[in-house]
Amino acid sequence: MLVLKVTKIGNSTGLLLPKEAAARLQVEPGDVVYLTEAPDGYRITPHDPDFERQMASARKLMKKRRAALRELAK
């Protein structure tokens, strides 16, 4: 478990990630992270959950329409 400190950054409030947490999340200064609600609290992730849902739908469609997509690729 890592402890994050809430700090004031200009007129905003921010969290400072320890080097270990940034390395584990594979983020660097300037990257975007997403705070999502989870059943046990909140989750910080570098992956956009909306994009993940859209890609799951796209994969399902591509699998269903494989023959049509193959013809379009010619």
A tleap script that builds the chain and sets N, CA, C and O, in Angstrom:
source leaprc.protein.ff14SB
mol = sequence {
  NMET LEU VAL LEU LYS VAL THR LYS ILE GLY
  ASN SER THR GLY LEU LEU LEU PRO LYS GLU
  ALA ALA ALA ARG LEU GLN VAL GLU PRO GLY
  ASP VAL VAL TYR LEU THR GLU ALA PRO ASP
  GLY TYR ARG ILE THR PRO HIE ASP PRO ASP
  PHE GLU ARG GLN MET ALA SER ALA ARG LYS
  LEU MET LYS LYS ARG ARG ALA ALA LEU ARG
  GLU LEU ALA CLYS
}
set mol.1.N position { 0.848 -1.175 0.000 }
set mol.1.CA position { 0.000 0.000 0.000 }
set mol.1.C position { 0.895 1.240 0.000 }
set mol.1.O position { 1.873 1.319 0.743 }
set mol.2.N position { 0.541 2.192 -0.840 }
set mol.2.CA position { 1.273 3.457 -0.892 }
set mol.2.C position { 0.390 4.567 -0.349 }
set mol.2.O position { -0.828 4.543 -0.527 }
set mol.3.N position { 0.991 5.518 0.300 }
set mol.3.CA position { 0.273 6.659 0.843 }
set mol.3.C position { 0.521 7.853 -0.070 }
set mol.3.O position { 1.665 8.174 -0.390 }
set mol.4.N position { -0.571 8.516 -0.489 }
set mol.4.CA position { -0.470 9.703 -1.330 }
set mol.4.C position { -0.804 10.928 -0.492 }
set mol.4.O position { -1.677 10.880 0.375 }
set mol.5.N position { -0.115 12.007 -0.754 }
set mol.5.CA position { -0.354 13.243 -0.019 }
set mol.5.C position { -1.124 14.211 -0.920 }
set mol.5.O position { -0.746 14.431 -2.071 }
set mol.6.N position { -2.194 14.781 -0.393 }
set mol.6.CA position { -2.982 15.775 -1.116 }
set mol.6.C position { -2.311 17.127 -0.907 }
set mol.6.O position { -2.054 17.534 0.226 }
set mol.7.N position { -2.029 17.824 -2.017 }
set mol.7.CA position { -1.366 19.124 -1.935 }
set mol.7.C position { -2.133 20.156 -2.745 }
set mol.7.O position { -2.933 19.814 -3.616 }
set mol.8.N position { -1.880 21.398 -2.451 }
set mol.8.CA position { -2.484 22.498 -3.196 }
set mol.8.C position { -1.543 22.852 -4.341 }
set mol.8.O position { -0.352 23.091 -4.136 }
set mol.9.N position { -2.102 22.882 -5.558 }
set mol.9.CA position { -1.329 23.224 -6.750 }
set mol.9.C position { -2.071 24.373 -7.428 }
set mol.9.O position { -3.052 24.157 -8.139 }
set mol.10.N position { -1.596 25.588 -7.202 }
set mol.10.CA position { -2.299 26.766 -7.720 }
set mol.10.C position { -3.654 26.868 -7.045 }
set mol.10.O position { -3.739 26.884 -5.817 }
set mol.11.N position { -4.727 26.939 -7.849 }
set mol.11.CA position { -6.084 26.995 -7.304 }
set mol.11.C position { -6.725 25.615 -7.236 }
set mol.11.O position { -7.913 25.499 -6.936 }
set mol.12.N position { -5.950 24.568 -7.511 }
set mol.12.CA position { -6.474 23.206 -7.537 }
set mol.12.C position { -5.879 22.379 -6.413 }
set mol.12.O position { -4.987 22.821 -5.689 }
set mol.13.N position { -6.391 21.183 -6.290 }
set mol.13.CA position { -5.869 20.214 -5.339 }
set mol.13.C position { -5.312 19.052 -6.131 }
set mol.13.O position { -5.936 18.611 -7.096 }
set mol.14.N position { -4.152 18.544 -5.747 }
set mol.14.CA position { -3.537 17.465 -6.499 }
set mol.14.C position { -2.964 16.390 -5.599 }
set mol.14.O position { -2.790 16.579 -4.395 }
set mol.15.N position { -2.677 15.263 -6.213 }
set mol.15.CA position { -2.017 14.155 -5.533 }
set mol.15.C position { -0.645 13.958 -6.150 }
set mol.15.O position { -0.496 14.031 -7.369 }
set mol.16.N position { 0.337 13.713 -5.336 }
set mol.16.CA position { 1.671 13.426 -5.836 }
set mol.16.C position { 1.872 11.920 -5.796 }
set mol.16.O position { 1.730 11.287 -4.749 }
set mol.17.N position { 2.203 11.356 -6.950 }
set mol.17.CA position { 2.463 9.921 -7.026 }
set mol.17.C position { 3.921 9.646 -6.708 }
set mol.17.O position { 4.807 10.287 -7.273 }
set mol.18.N position { 4.184 8.711 -5.820 }
set mol.18.CA position { 5.576 8.311 -5.601 }
set mol.18.C position { 6.143 7.678 -6.872 }
set mol.18.O position { 5.396 7.197 -7.724 }
set mol.19.N position { 7.449 7.686 -6.984 }
set mol.19.CA position { 8.114 7.166 -8.171 }
set mol.19.C position { 7.706 5.721 -8.456 }
set mol.19.O position { 7.542 5.340 -9.615 }
set mol.20.N position { 7.541 4.916 -7.403 }
set mol.20.CA position { 7.156 3.514 -7.573 }
set mol.20.C position { 5.761 3.393 -8.199 }
set mol.20.O position { 5.536 2.545 -9.062 }
set mol.21.N position { 4.825 4.245 -7.758 }
set mol.21.CA position { 3.466 4.201 -8.294 }
set mol.21.C position { 3.448 4.641 -9.751 }
set mol.21.O position { 2.762 4.029 -10.569 }
set mol.22.N position { 4.187 5.688 -10.088 }
set mol.22.CA position { 4.235 6.164 -11.472 }
set mol.22.C position { 4.852 5.095 -12.376 }
set mol.22.O position { 4.405 4.910 -13.508 }
set mol.23.N position { 5.861 4.402 -11.891 }
set mol.23.CA position { 6.484 3.340 -12.681 }
set mol.23.C position { 5.513 2.182 -12.880 }
set mol.23.O position { 5.431 1.620 -13.972 }
set mol.24.N position { 4.787 1.827 -11.845 }
set mol.24.CA position { 3.825 0.715 -11.948 }
set mol.24.C position { 2.680 1.057 -12.892 }
set mol.24.O position { 2.217 0.195 -13.639 }
set mol.25.N position { 2.218 2.306 -12.867 }
set mol.25.CA position { 1.159 2.752 -13.772 }
set mol.25.C position { 1.693 3.045 -15.170 }
set mol.25.O position { 0.914 3.204 -16.110 }
set mol.26.N position { 3.005 3.116 -15.312 }
set mol.26.CA position { 3.668 3.455 -16.567 }
set mol.26.C position { 3.222 4.826 -17.065 }
set mol.26.O position { 2.865 4.988 -18.232 }
set mol.27.N position { 3.247 5.815 -16.164 }
set mol.27.CA position { 2.894 7.185 -16.518 }
set mol.27.C position { 4.083 8.097 -16.257 }
set mol.27.O position { 4.947 7.815 -15.427 }
set mol.28.N position { 4.094 9.189 -16.989 }
set mol.28.CA position { 5.134 10.207 -16.860 }
set mol.28.C position { 4.458 11.560 -16.695 }
set mol.28.O position { 3.258 11.675 -16.942 }
set mol.29.N position { 5.195 12.584 -16.286 }
set mol.29.CA position { 4.592 13.910 -16.168 }
set mol.29.C position { 3.924 14.334 -17.481 }
set mol.29.O position { 4.520 14.223 -18.552 }
set mol.30.N position { 2.695 14.816 -17.388 }
set mol.30.CA position { 1.937 15.241 -18.559 }
set mol.30.C position { 0.946 14.198 -19.047 }
set mol.30.O position { 0.041 14.527 -19.815 }
set mol.31.N position { 1.093 12.938 -18.619 }
set mol.31.CA position { 0.142 11.893 -19.009 }
set mol.31.C position { -1.190 12.101 -18.292 }
set mol.31.O position { -1.260 12.794 -17.277 }
set mol.32.N position { -2.230 11.499 -18.828 }
set mol.32.CA position { -3.567 11.569 -18.242 }
set mol.32.C position { -3.863 10.250 -17.546 }
set mol.32.O position { -3.593 9.181 -18.095 }
set mol.33.N position { -4.417 10.320 -16.339 }
set mol.33.CA position { -4.890 9.130 -15.643 }
set mol.33.C position { -6.369 9.322 -15.351 }
set mol.33.O position { -6.865 10.449 -15.324 }
set mol.34.N position { -7.067 8.218 -15.134 }
set mol.34.CA position { -8.506 8.252 -14.921 }
set mol.34.C position { -8.832 7.725 -13.527 }
set mol.34.O position { -8.311 6.691 -13.108 }
set mol.35.N position { -9.683 8.432 -12.824 }
set mol.35.CA position { -10.165 8.038 -11.513 }
set mol.35.C position { -11.571 7.497 -11.706 }
set mol.35.O position { -12.478 8.247 -12.068 }
set mol.36.N position { -11.762 6.212 -11.469 }
set mol.36.CA position { -13.070 5.593 -11.663 }
set mol.36.C position { -13.548 5.004 -10.348 }
set mol.36.O position { -12.756 4.610 -9.492 }
set mol.37.N position { -14.878 4.954 -10.212 }
set mol.37.CA position { -15.448 4.335 -9.019 }
set mol.37.C position { -15.376 2.826 -9.148 }
set mol.37.O position { -15.598 2.267 -10.222 }
set mol.38.N position { -15.068 2.186 -8.058 }
set mol.38.CA position { -15.018 0.731 -7.989 }
set mol.38.C position { -15.882 0.295 -6.803 }
set mol.38.O position { -16.191 1.111 -5.934 }
set mol.39.N position { -16.267 -0.955 -6.760 }
set mol.39.CA position { -17.103 -1.408 -5.642 }
set mol.39.C position { -16.461 -1.163 -4.272 }
set mol.39.O position { -17.168 -0.948 -3.288 }
set mol.40.N position { -15.145 -1.195 -4.205 }
set mol.40.CA position { -14.460 -1.010 -2.924 }
set mol.40.C position { -13.884 0.389 -2.734 }
set mol.40.O position { -13.132 0.608 -1.785 }
set mol.41.N position { -14.211 1.333 -3.599 }
set mol.41.CA position { -13.712 2.711 -3.478 }
set mol.41.C position { -13.452 3.317 -4.836 }
set mol.41.O position { -14.346 3.360 -5.681 }
set mol.42.N position { -12.228 3.789 -5.058 }
set mol.42.CA position { -11.850 4.389 -6.334 }
set mol.42.C position { -10.632 3.686 -6.902 }
set mol.42.O position { -9.857 3.064 -6.175 }
set mol.43.N position { -10.477 3.794 -8.209 }
set mol.43.CA position { -9.349 3.171 -8.892 }
set mol.43.C position { -8.710 4.223 -9.799 }
set mol.43.O position { -9.408 4.958 -10.497 }
set mol.44.N position { -7.375 4.289 -9.783 }
set mol.44.CA position { -6.626 5.172 -10.677 }
set mol.44.C position { -6.022 4.289 -11.763 }
set mol.44.O position { -5.343 3.306 -11.467 }
set mol.45.N position { -6.272 4.643 -13.010 }
set mol.45.CA position { -5.760 3.847 -14.118 }
set mol.45.C position { -5.346 4.766 -15.269 }
set mol.45.O position { -5.946 5.823 -15.462 }
set mol.46.N position { -4.331 4.375 -16.029 }
set mol.46.CA position { -3.955 5.174 -17.191 }
set mol.46.C position { -4.811 4.849 -18.416 }
set mol.46.O position { -4.656 5.483 -19.461 }
set mol.47.N position { -5.709 3.873 -18.300 }
set mol.47.CA position { -6.534 3.450 -19.430 }
set mol.47.C position { -7.925 4.062 -19.328 }
set mol.47.O position { -8.535 4.059 -18.259 }
set mol.48.N position { -8.424 4.586 -20.445 }
set mol.48.CA position { -9.752 5.200 -20.504 }
set mol.48.C position { -10.812 4.094 -20.512 }
set mol.48.O position { -10.881 3.326 -21.471 }
set mol.49.N position { -11.643 3.995 -19.457 }
set mol.49.CA position { -12.636 2.927 -19.406 }
set mol.49.C position { -13.677 3.017 -20.521 }
set mol.49.O position { -14.154 1.982 -20.986 }
set mol.50.N position { -14.038 4.208 -20.958 }
set mol.50.CA position { -14.994 4.353 -22.061 }
set mol.50.C position { -14.402 3.798 -23.355 }
set mol.50.O position { -15.091 3.121 -24.118 }
set mol.51.N position { -13.137 4.085 -23.597 }
set mol.51.CA position { -12.468 3.570 -24.791 }
set mol.51.C position { -12.400 2.044 -24.747 }
set mol.51.O position { -12.571 1.388 -25.774 }
set mol.52.N position { -12.156 1.485 -23.587 }
set mol.52.CA position { -12.098 0.023 -23.449 }
set mol.52.C position { -13.440 -0.602 -23.815 }
set mol.52.O position { -13.478 -1.634 -24.485 }
set mol.53.N position { -14.549 0.017 -23.378 }
set mol.53.CA position { -15.888 -0.497 -23.720 }
set mol.53.C position { -16.134 -0.396 -25.230 }
set mol.53.O position { -16.692 -1.311 -25.834 }
set mol.54.N position { -15.719 0.709 -25.825 }
set mol.54.CA position { -15.898 0.883 -27.265 }
set mol.54.C position { -15.086 -0.151 -28.033 }
set mol.54.O position { -15.573 -0.705 -29.019 }
set mol.55.N position { -13.864 -0.417 -27.602 }
set mol.55.CA position { -13.029 -1.408 -28.278 }
set mol.55.C position { -13.598 -2.816 -28.126 }
set mol.55.O position { -13.490 -3.626 -29.046 }
set mol.56.N position { -14.195 -3.114 -26.988 }
set mol.56.CA position { -14.818 -4.430 -26.803 }
set mol.56.C position { -15.977 -4.596 -27.782 }
set mol.56.O position { -16.155 -5.668 -28.360 }
set mol.57.N position { -16.764 -3.536 -27.968 }
set mol.57.CA position { -17.855 -3.581 -28.939 }
set mol.57.C position { -17.319 -3.733 -30.354 }
set mol.57.O position { -17.872 -4.491 -31.151 }
set mol.58.N position { -16.249 -3.018 -30.669 }
set mol.58.CA position { -15.660 -3.097 -32.011 }
set mol.58.C position { -15.110 -4.499 -32.276 }
set mol.58.O position { -15.291 -5.039 -33.367 }
set mol.59.N position { -14.441 -5.090 -31.285 }
set mol.59.CA position { -13.913 -6.444 -31.467 }
set mol.59.C position { -15.033 -7.449 -31.722 }
set mol.59.O position { -14.897 -8.348 -32.551 }
set mol.60.N position { -16.140 -7.285 -30.999 }
set mol.60.CA position { -17.295 -8.173 -31.173 }
set mol.60.C position { -17.850 -8.042 -32.592 }
set mol.60.O position { -18.151 -9.045 -33.240 }
set mol.61.N position { -17.982 -6.811 -33.068 }
set mol.61.CA position { -18.492 -6.569 -34.414 }
set mol.61.C position { -17.533 -7.106 -35.471 }
set mol.61.O position { -17.963 -7.710 -36.453 }
set mol.62.N position { -16.226 -6.886 -35.270 }
set mol.62.CA position { -15.240 -7.367 -36.244 }
set mol.62.C position { -15.227 -8.887 -36.328 }
set mol.62.O position { -15.027 -9.456 -37.401 }
set mol.63.N position { -15.442 -9.534 -35.199 }
set mol.63.CA position { -15.484 -10.995 -35.203 }
set mol.63.C position { -16.723 -11.490 -35.941 }
set mol.63.O position { -16.661 -12.471 -36.682 }
set mol.64.N position { -17.854 -10.805 -35.735 }
set mol.64.CA position { -19.117 -11.188 -36.359 }
set mol.64.C position { -19.090 -10.934 -37.862 }
set mol.64.O position { -19.635 -11.728 -38.629 }
set mol.65.N position { -18.475 -9.858 -38.289 }
set mol.65.CA position { -18.466 -9.450 -39.695 }
set mol.65.C position { -17.095 -9.647 -40.337 }
set mol.65.O position { -16.697 -8.857 -41.193 }
set mol.66.N position { -16.379 -10.678 -39.940 }
set mol.66.CA position { -15.031 -10.937 -40.421 }
set mol.66.C position { -14.961 -11.031 -41.943 }
set mol.66.O position { -14.059 -10.459 -42.556 }
set mol.67.N position { -15.902 -11.746 -42.561 }
set mol.67.CA position { -15.883 -11.935 -44.018 }
set mol.67.C position { -16.068 -10.598 -44.745 }
set mol.67.O position { -15.376 -10.326 -45.726 }
set mol.68.N position { -16.989 -9.772 -44.271 }
set mol.68.CA position { -17.232 -8.480 -44.902 }
set mol.68.C position { -16.006 -7.591 -44.786 }
set mol.68.O position { -15.635 -6.925 -45.753 }
set mol.69.N position { -15.373 -7.567 -43.627 }
set mol.69.CA position { -14.183 -6.751 -43.438 }
set mol.69.C position { -13.025 -7.259 -44.300 }
set mol.69.O position { -12.236 -6.461 -44.804 }
set mol.70.N position { -12.920 -8.560 -44.470 }
set mol.70.CA position { -11.868 -9.124 -45.309 }
set mol.70.C position { -12.057 -8.662 -46.770 }
set mol.70.O position { -11.086 -8.326 -47.448 }
set mol.71.N position { -13.299 -8.650 -47.237 }
set mol.71.CA position { -13.589 -8.191 -48.610 }
set mol.71.C position { -13.293 -6.702 -48.757 }
set mol.71.O position { -12.762 -6.274 -49.782 }
set mol.72.N position { -13.626 -5.921 -47.753 }
set mol.72.CA position { -13.353 -4.483 -47.815 }
set mol.72.C position { -11.856 -4.189 -47.805 }
set mol.72.O position { -11.422 -3.173 -48.349 }
set mol.73.N position { -11.075 -5.052 -47.203 }
set mol.73.CA position { -9.634 -4.828 -47.128 }
set mol.73.C position { -8.923 -5.086 -48.452 }
set mol.73.O position { -7.772 -4.685 -48.621 }
set mol.74.N position { -9.587 -5.744 -49.385 }
set mol.74.CA position { -8.947 -6.062 -50.683 }
set mol.74.C position { -8.789 -4.836 -51.549 }
set mol.74.O position { -8.273 -4.930 -52.663 }
savepdb mol mol.pdb
quit
